[in-house]
Amino acid sequence: MEMLNLNREMTRCSDKENEGLSDDGAEKSNENQKKRSKGEKRVSFPPDEHIVSGFAEQRSTDPKADSCLTLTEIMAAYQRNCSIHQVEPKPHILQQLQQGVCVGGSVKCLDLKGERLDHRSCEALEVVLKSLHFDFINLQATQLEENGAASLLDMISYYESTTHLDISDNSSMGTSGWKALAHLIKQSVSLSRLDLCNVPIVAGPAQCISKALSSSRLTVLNLCNAQLSGVPLYTLVGALKTNRTLHELHLANNLLNSYQDALQLGDLLRYNNTLQTLELSNNVVADAGLEELCDGLKWQTTGLQVLLLRNNQITAKGMEHLARTLPVLKVLQVLDLGENLLGNEGIHVIRESLMVNCSVQQLSLTQANITCEGAVALAEFLVENHQIKRLDLRMNDVRLGGLMALSVALKINNSLVHLDLDFIPSQEQDEFLSDTQTRLQAEITQRCLINARLRGPAEETSETSTADAHGLPDNTTAA
């Protein structure tokens, strides 16, 4: 009967959070029975005849007992659990357990992406979730419905089953599912990263998640394409203003607008100095929104290091706001302005501010409508600034004149270790011009390699890792 007692205790703990408990033991039992009869149970209760008959329903008093099981034993237990819940074992799960490597009860990944998980399939997974800790559990596009989502998320929360959970592409979790997810966010000690992309987070779910975030231990939250514009974003930002654990917030593809949404994000930067990465790619922040963000950036003294603004309809006019902010920034290290219509005019606007900025180390200007004129302005910036380590100019029309200026600048600059350029096919009729272009690209590559060696292998590896983490290129292309 140990498992039954355990499950009842779990249900009582859940009830206590929302409604409180009576001191009368019989009253507690009646209350739990009522909740189960209403379909609010989110923990597995097998039929009575199976309670003590199978491994899956037994729980040792030794908290380390389950982690001592072999993967073969866990596979067998999972198959018995499936039989109890009258579902077929998932071949993909058995295959992963068979091929997995278990170190001290921990396995790298449980990948269920694309598997259909109904309620009974979720219940059958309990033996796996309680016996192993996974670095990553992928539940993306598993067609979770309300009861199954609630049950599965409660198990992950109770057993502290994972460090990184991806529950993207599940838009039918229902009220109970969202409440269970909020409980997981709030209570889990292990969970540090949550991916919740391509799921509409409207008013109700936004309020659920936001309340949980006020006291969560999450360090990375990915909410790409979650329809967060407007009231849901306002609710989220309200919680994050006082959050002191979240380091990365990813809000790409949310159609965030240039005034209302950008105003909220500017306020977030004003009050939160813990957030280190803010991704806003593929939104509509535009020039007016960038002004709001810059007003918040000025207050960042210990926080934001990475700001990604790729494809946000920002123009040269928006660079005027950035030009006033760059000289006072102390911590921002990575700035991505790629796929915005900055043009040569925009580069001229921020050129002098970039020269005096002492924090930005990686600047991405991919597909920013820059020609040789803009490249010359950037060469002037490279001569004066000795903090910059990576400059991305791919998908721009930088030809011979720009290459000459950049090559000369790198004879003076000793900090740049990556200058990313597209290989330019020879279109010059004159063979001399074509050879000169090839030579300049080779010189730029060689100069960056020399700077990298001067800085040492440890720092070069660090720069590459940072670039990989934020989707920036990891090599210089100049030939």
C-alpha positions as CSV (number, residue, x, y, z in Angstrom):
1,M,0.0,0.0,0.0
2,E,3.0,2.3,0.1
3,M,2.3,3.7,-3.4
4,L,-1.3,4.5,-2.6
5,N,-0.2,6.3,0.6
6,L,2.4,8.2,-1.4
7,N,-0.1,9.3,-4.0
8,R,-2.6,10.4,-1.5
9,E,0.1,12.4,0.2
10,M,0.9,14.1,-3.1
11,T,-2.7,14.9,-3.7
12,R,-3.0,16.4,-0.2
13,C,0.0,18.6,-0.8
14,S,-1.5,19.9,-4.0
15,D,-4.8,20.6,-2.3
16,K,-3.1,22.3,0.6
17,E,-1.6,24.9,-1.7
18,N,-4.9,26.1,-3.0
19,E,-7.5,25.4,-0.3
20,G,-5.7,24.5,3.0
21,L,-6.0,21.3,5.1
22,S,-8.2,20.5,8.0
23,D,-6.7,18.9,11.1
24,D,-9.3,16.2,10.9
25,G,-7.9,13.1,9.1
26,A,-11.3,11.9,8.0
27,E,-12.2,15.3,6.6
28,K,-8.9,15.2,4.6
29,S,-9.8,11.8,3.1
30,N,-13.3,12.9,2.1
31,E,-12.0,16.1,0.5
32,N,-9.4,14.1,-1.6
33,Q,-12.1,11.6,-2.6
34,K,-14.3,14.4,-3.8
35,K,-11.5,15.9,-5.9
36,R,-10.8,12.6,-7.5
37,S,-14.4,12.1,-8.3
38,K,-14.5,15.5,-10.1
39,G,-11.6,14.4,-12.4
40,E,-9.2,16.8,-10.8
41,K,-6.7,14.1,-9.9
42,R,-3.4,14.5,-11.5
43,V,-1.5,11.6,-10.0
44,S,-1.7,7.9,-11.0
45,F,-4.1,5.7,-9.0
46,P,-4.1,2.2,-10.5
47,P,-6.9,-0.3,-9.8
48,D,-6.8,-1.8,-6.3
49,E,-5.7,-5.2,-7.5
50,H,-2.5,-3.8,-9.0
51,I,-1.5,-1.5,-6.1
52,V,1.1,-3.8,-4.6
53,S,1.6,-6.2,-7.5
54,G,3.8,-4.3,-9.8
55,F,7.1,-2.5,-9.5
56,A,5.7,0.7,-11.0
57,E,3.4,1.1,-8.0
58,Q,6.0,0.5,-5.4
59,R,8.0,3.3,-3.9
60,S,10.9,2.6,-1.6
61,T,11.4,4.6,1.6
62,D,15.0,5.0,0.4
63,P,15.0,8.1,-1.9
64,K,18.1,6.7,-3.7
65,A,16.6,3.2,-4.4
66,D,15.1,4.1,-7.8
67,S,18.3,5.6,-9.1
68,C,20.1,2.3,-8.4
69,L,17.9,0.5,-11.0
70,T,19.5,-0.5,-14.3
71,L,18.0,0.8,-17.6
72,T,17.0,-2.8,-18.4
73,E,15.0,-3.0,-15.1
74,I,13.4,0.3,-15.9
75,M,12.4,-0.8,-19.4
76,A,10.8,-3.9,-17.9
77,A,9.0,-1.8,-15.3
78,Y,7.8,0.6,-18.0
79,Q,6.4,-2.3,-20.0
80,R,4.5,-3.7,-16.9
81,N,3.2,-0.2,-16.2
82,C,1.9,0.1,-19.8
83,S,0.1,-3.3,-19.3
84,I,-1.5,-2.0,-16.1
85,H,-2.7,1.2,-17.8
86,Q,-3.8,-0.8,-20.9
87,V,-1.6,1.0,-23.5
88,E,1.1,-0.2,-25.9
89,P,4.7,0.6,-24.8
90,K,6.2,3.3,-27.0
91,P,8.9,1.7,-29.1
92,H,10.8,5.0,-29.3
93,I,10.9,5.1,-25.5
94,L,12.2,1.5,-25.2
95,Q,14.8,2.2,-27.8
96,Q,16.1,5.3,-26.0
97,L,16.3,3.4,-22.7
98,Q,18.0,0.5,-24.4
99,Q,20.6,2.8,-26.0
100,G,21.0,5.2,-23.1
101,V,23.9,5.7,-20.8
102,C,22.9,6.1,-17.1
103,V,25.4,7.8,-14.8
104,G,24.3,7.9,-11.2
105,G,20.6,7.8,-12.2
106,S,20.9,10.6,-14.8
107,V,20.4,10.2,-18.5
108,K,21.1,12.9,-21.1
109,C,17.7,13.0,-22.9
110,L,14.2,11.6,-23.2
111,D,13.0,12.7,-26.6
112,L,9.3,12.2,-27.2
113,K,8.9,14.8,-29.9
114,G,6.0,14.0,-32.2
115,E,4.8,11.0,-30.1
116,R,1.1,11.1,-29.3
117,L,0.7,11.0,-25.5
118,D,-2.8,10.5,-24.3
119,H,-3.7,10.4,-20.7
120,R,-3.0,6.7,-20.1
121,S,0.3,6.9,-22.0
122,C,1.3,9.8,-19.7
123,E,0.4,7.7,-16.6
124,A,2.4,4.8,-17.8
125,L,5.5,7.0,-18.0
126,E,5.6,7.5,-14.2
127,V,8.0,4.7,-13.6
128,V,10.5,6.2,-16.0
129,L,10.2,9.7,-14.6
130,K,10.6,8.6,-11.0
131,S,13.6,6.3,-11.7
132,L,15.7,8.6,-13.8
133,H,16.7,12.3,-14.0
134,F,17.0,13.6,-17.5
135,D,19.1,16.6,-18.6
136,F,16.5,17.3,-21.3
137,I,12.9,16.0,-21.8
138,N,11.4,16.9,-25.2
139,L,7.6,16.9,-25.2
140,Q,7.4,19.0,-28.4
141,A,4.3,18.3,-30.5
142,T,3.1,15.4,-28.4
143,Q,-0.6,16.3,-28.7
144,L,-1.1,16.6,-25.0
145,E,-4.7,17.1,-23.9
146,E,-5.8,18.5,-20.5
147,N,-5.7,15.4,-18.3
148,G,-2.6,14.0,-19.8
149,A,-0.7,17.3,-19.6
150,A,-1.7,17.8,-16.0
151,S,-0.7,14.3,-15.0
152,L,2.6,14.3,-16.8
153,L,3.7,17.8,-15.6
154,D,2.7,16.9,-12.0
155,M,5.0,13.8,-12.2
156,I,7.9,15.8,-13.6
157,S,7.4,18.3,-10.8
158,Y,7.1,15.7,-8.0
159,Y,10.0,13.6,-9.1
160,E,12.2,16.5,-10.2
161,S,12.7,14.6,-13.5
162,T,14.5,17.1,-15.7
163,T,16.7,20.2,-15.9
164,H,15.4,21.3,-19.3
165,L,11.8,20.8,-20.5
166,D,10.5,21.6,-24.0
167,I,6.7,21.6,-24.2
168,S,6.4,23.6,-27.4
169,D,3.6,23.0,-30.0
170,N,1.1,21.7,-27.5
171,S,-1.9,24.1,-27.7
172,S,-4.6,21.9,-26.1
173,M,-3.3,21.6,-22.5
174,G,-6.5,23.1,-21.0
175,T,-6.9,24.9,-17.7
176,S,-5.6,22.0,-15.6
177,G,-2.5,21.6,-17.8
178,W,-1.6,25.3,-17.5
179,K,-2.1,25.1,-13.7
180,A,0.2,22.1,-13.5
181,L,2.8,23.8,-15.6
182,A,2.6,26.9,-13.3
183,H,3.1,24.6,-10.3
184,L,6.1,23.0,-11.9
185,I,7.7,26.4,-12.7
186,K,7.1,27.6,-9.1
187,Q,8.1,24.5,-7.2
188,S,10.8,22.7,-9.2
189,V,14.3,22.9,-7.8
190,S,15.8,21.1,-10.8
191,L,14.1,22.8,-13.7
192,S,16.3,25.6,-15.1
193,R,15.1,25.9,-18.7
194,L,11.6,25.9,-20.2
195,D,10.8,26.1,-23.9
196,L,7.1,27.0,-24.6
197,C,7.1,28.0,-28.2
198,N,4.3,28.0,-30.8
199,V,1.7,27.9,-28.1
200,P,-0.7,30.9,-27.7
201,I,-0.2,32.3,-24.2
202,V,-3.4,34.4,-23.9
203,A,-4.7,36.2,-20.8
204,G,-5.4,33.2,-18.6
205,P,-2.3,31.2,-19.2
206,A,-0.2,34.4,-19.1
207,Q,-1.5,35.1,-15.6
208,C,-0.8,31.5,-14.5
209,I,2.7,31.6,-15.8
210,S,3.5,35.1,-14.5
211,K,2.4,34.3,-10.9
212,A,4.7,31.2,-11.0
213,L,7.7,33.2,-12.4
214,S,7.7,35.6,-9.4
215,S,9.3,32.8,-7.3
216,S,10.7,30.3,-9.8
217,R,14.3,29.1,-10.2
218,L,14.2,29.2,-14.1
219,T,17.2,30.7,-15.7
220,V,16.1,30.4,-19.4
221,L,12.6,31.0,-20.7
222,N,11.9,30.6,-24.4
223,L,8.5,32.0,-25.5
224,C,8.9,32.3,-29.2
225,N,5.8,32.7,-31.3
226,A,3.5,32.7,-28.3
227,Q,1.2,35.7,-29.2
228,L,2.4,37.7,-26.3
229,S,1.7,41.1,-27.7
230,G,-0.5,43.4,-25.6
231,V,-2.0,42.3,-22.2
232,P,-0.2,38.9,-22.0
233,L,3.2,40.7,-22.4
234,Y,2.1,43.3,-19.8
235,T,1.3,40.5,-17.4
236,L,4.6,38.7,-18.0
237,V,6.7,41.8,-17.6
238,G,4.9,42.7,-14.4
239,A,6.2,39.5,-12.9
240,L,9.7,39.7,-14.4
241,K,10.4,43.1,-13.0
242,T,11.0,41.6,-9.6
243,N,12.4,38.2,-10.8
244,R,16.0,37.7,-9.7
245,T,16.8,34.3,-11.3
246,L,15.9,34.5,-15.0
247,H,19.0,35.1,-17.2
248,E,17.6,34.5,-20.7
249,L,14.3,35.6,-22.2
250,H,13.5,34.7,-25.8
251,L,10.5,36.5,-27.3
252,A,11.2,36.1,-31.1
253,N,8.2,36.0,-33.5
254,N,5.6,37.5,-31.2
255,L,4.7,40.6,-33.4
256,L,5.8,42.9,-30.6
257,N,4.9,46.4,-31.6
258,S,6.8,49.6,-31.6
259,Y,5.0,51.4,-28.8
260,Q,2.9,49.5,-26.3
261,D,5.0,46.4,-26.2
262,A,8.4,48.1,-26.5
263,L,7.3,50.4,-23.7
264,Q,6.8,47.4,-21.4
265,L,10.2,45.9,-22.4
266,G,11.9,49.2,-21.8
267,D,10.3,49.2,-18.3
268,L,11.6,45.6,-17.8
269,L,15.2,46.8,-18.6
270,R,14.7,49.7,-16.2
271,Y,13.8,47.6,-13.2
272,N,15.5,44.2,-13.8
273,N,19.2,44.0,-13.6
274,T,19.4,40.2,-13.5
275,L,18.4,39.4,-17.1
276,Q,21.4,38.9,-19.3
277,T,19.9,37.9,-22.7
278,L,16.9,39.5,-24.4
279,E,16.0,38.1,-27.8
280,L,13.4,40.1,-29.8
281,S,14.2,39.0,-33.3
282,N,11.5,38.9,-36.0
283,N,9.1,41.4,-34.3
284,V,8.0,45.0,-35.2
285,V,9.9,47.0,-32.6
286,A,10.8,49.6,-35.3
287,D,12.4,53.0,-34.6
288,A,9.9,54.2,-32.0
289,G,10.2,50.9,-30.1
290,L,14.0,51.1,-30.2
291,E,13.8,54.4,-28.5
292,E,11.9,52.8,-25.6
293,L,14.4,50.0,-25.4
294,C,17.3,52.5,-25.3
295,D,15.7,54.4,-22.5
296,G,15.7,51.1,-20.5
297,L,19.2,50.1,-21.5
298,K,20.6,53.3,-19.9
299,W,19.6,51.8,-16.5
300,Q,21.5,48.5,-17.1
301,T,24.5,48.6,-14.9
302,T,25.1,44.9,-14.1
303,G,22.6,43.0,-16.3
304,L,21.9,42.8,-20.0
305,Q,24.8,41.5,-22.0
306,V,23.0,40.2,-25.2
307,L,20.4,42.1,-27.1
308,L,19.1,40.5,-30.4
309,L,17.0,42.8,-32.6
310,R,17.3,41.0,-35.9
311,N,14.5,41.8,-38.5
312,N,12.6,44.5,-36.6
313,Q,12.0,47.1,-39.3
314,I,14.6,49.4,-37.7
315,T,16.0,52.1,-40.0
316,A,18.7,54.8,-39.9
317,K,16.4,57.0,-37.9
318,G,16.3,54.4,-35.1
319,M,20.1,54.5,-35.0
320,E,19.8,58.1,-33.7
321,H,18.4,56.6,-30.4
322,L,21.1,54.0,-30.3
323,A,23.8,56.5,-30.9
324,R,22.8,58.4,-27.8
325,T,22.8,55.2,-25.7
326,L,26.0,53.4,-26.9
327,P,28.5,55.7,-25.1
328,V,27.0,55.0,-21.7
329,L,26.5,51.3,-22.0
330,K,28.7,49.3,-19.6
331,V,27.7,45.7,-19.8
332,L,26.1,45.0,-23.2
333,Q,28.5,42.7,-25.1
334,V,26.4,41.3,-28.0
335,L,24.3,43.5,-30.3
336,D,22.5,42.0,-33.3
337,L,21.0,44.5,-35.7
338,G,20.9,42.2,-38.7
339,E,18.2,42.2,-41.4
340,N,17.2,45.8,-40.6
341,L,17.3,48.6,-43.2
342,L,20.1,50.6,-41.6
343,G,21.9,51.4,-44.8
344,N,25.1,53.4,-45.0
345,E,23.3,56.3,-43.4
346,G,22.6,54.3,-40.3
347,I,26.3,53.2,-40.0
348,H,27.4,56.8,-40.2
349,V,25.0,57.7,-37.4
350,I,26.4,55.2,-34.9
351,R,30.0,55.3,-36.1
352,E,31.3,57.7,-33.5
353,S,29.3,56.2,-30.7
354,L,30.7,52.8,-31.5
355,M,34.2,54.3,-31.3
356,V,33.8,55.4,-27.7
357,N,31.7,52.4,-26.5
358,C,33.6,50.2,-24.1
359,S,31.4,47.2,-23.8
360,V,30.2,45.8,-27.2
361,Q,32.3,42.9,-28.3
362,Q,30.1,41.3,-31.0
363,L,28.2,43.3,-33.5
364,S,26.0,41.7,-36.2
365,L,25.1,43.8,-39.2
366,T,24.1,41.0,-41.6
367,Q,21.8,42.0,-44.5
368,A,21.7,45.6,-43.3
369,N,21.9,47.2,-46.8
370,I,25.5,48.2,-46.4
371,T,27.8,48.9,-49.3
372,C,31.5,50.0,-49.5
373,E,30.6,53.4,-48.1
374,G,29.3,51.8,-44.9
375,A,32.2,49.4,-44.7
376,V,34.7,52.4,-44.8
377,A,32.8,53.9,-41.8
378,L,33.1,50.6,-40.0
379,A,36.8,50.5,-40.8
380,E,37.2,53.9,-39.1
381,F,35.4,52.5,-36.0
382,L,37.7,49.5,-36.0
383,V,40.8,51.7,-35.9
384,E,39.5,53.5,-32.8
385,N,37.8,50.8,-30.8
386,H,39.9,48.0,-29.2
387,Q,37.0,46.1,-27.5
388,I,35.3,44.7,-30.6
389,K,36.1,41.0,-31.2
390,R,33.5,40.0,-33.8
391,L,31.9,41.9,-36.7
392,D,29.4,40.2,-39.0
393,L,28.9,41.9,-42.5
394,R,27.6,38.9,-44.4
395,M,24.9,39.4,-47.0
396,N,25.9,43.1,-47.7
397,D,27.3,44.5,-50.9
398,V,30.9,45.1,-49.6
399,R,33.3,45.0,-52.5
400,L,36.9,46.1,-53.3
401,G,36.7,49.6,-51.8
402,G,35.3,48.3,-48.5
403,L,37.7,45.4,-48.4
404,M,40.6,47.8,-48.8
405,A,39.5,50.0,-45.9
406,L,38.8,46.9,-43.6
407,S,42.2,45.4,-44.4
408,V,44.0,48.7,-43.5
409,A,42.0,49.0,-40.3
410,L,43.0,45.5,-39.2
411,K,46.7,46.5,-39.4
412,I,46.0,48.8,-36.5
413,N,43.2,47.0,-34.6
414,N,44.4,44.1,-32.5
415,S,41.1,43.0,-30.9
416,L,39.0,41.7,-33.8
417,V,39.3,37.9,-34.1
418,H,36.3,37.3,-36.4
419,L,35.3,39.5,-39.4
420,D,32.5,37.6,-41.3
421,L,32.3,38.4,-45.0
422,D,30.6,36.6,-47.9
423,F,32.9,35.3,-50.5
424,I,32.5,37.7,-53.5
425,P,32.5,35.9,-56.9
426,S,34.8,37.6,-59.3
427,Q,32.7,40.0,-61.4
428,E,35.4,42.4,-62.4
429,Q,36.5,42.4,-66.0
430,D,40.0,43.4,-65.0
431,E,42.1,40.5,-63.8
432,F,44.1,42.8,-61.6
433,L,41.0,44.0,-59.7
434,S,39.9,40.4,-59.2
435,D,43.3,39.3,-57.9
436,T,43.4,42.3,-55.5
437,Q,40.0,41.4,-54.1
438,T,41.1,37.8,-53.4
439,R,44.3,39.1,-51.8
440,L,42.5,41.5,-49.5
441,Q,40.1,38.8,-48.3
442,A,43.1,36.6,-47.5
443,E,44.8,39.4,-45.6
444,I,41.7,40.1,-43.5
445,T,41.5,36.4,-42.6
446,Q,45.2,36.2,-41.7
447,R,45.0,39.4,-39.6
448,C,42.0,38.0,-37.6
449,L,43.9,34.8,-37.0
450,I,46.9,36.7,-35.7
451,N,44.7,38.6,-33.3
452,A,43.1,35.4,-32.1
453,R,46.5,33.8,-31.4
454,L,47.6,36.9,-29.6
455,R,44.6,36.7,-27.4
456,G,45.2,33.1,-26.6
457,P,43.3,29.8,-27.3
458,A,41.2,30.1,-24.2
459,E,39.6,33.4,-25.1
460,E,39.2,32.3,-28.8
461,T,37.3,29.2,-27.6
462,S,35.1,31.4,-25.3
463,E,34.3,33.7,-28.2
464,T,33.2,30.8,-30.4
465,S,31.0,29.3,-27.6
466,T,29.3,32.7,-27.1
467,A,28.7,33.0,-30.8
468,D,27.2,29.5,-31.0
469,A,24.9,30.1,-28.1
470,H,23.4,33.1,-29.7
471,G,23.2,31.9,-33.3
472,L,26.2,34.0,-34.6
473,P,28.7,32.6,-37.0
474,D,31.7,30.8,-35.7
475,N,34.3,31.4,-38.4
476,T,35.7,34.1,-40.6
477,T,34.7,33.7,-44.2
478,A,37.0,35.7,-46.4
479,A,38.1,33.4,-49.2
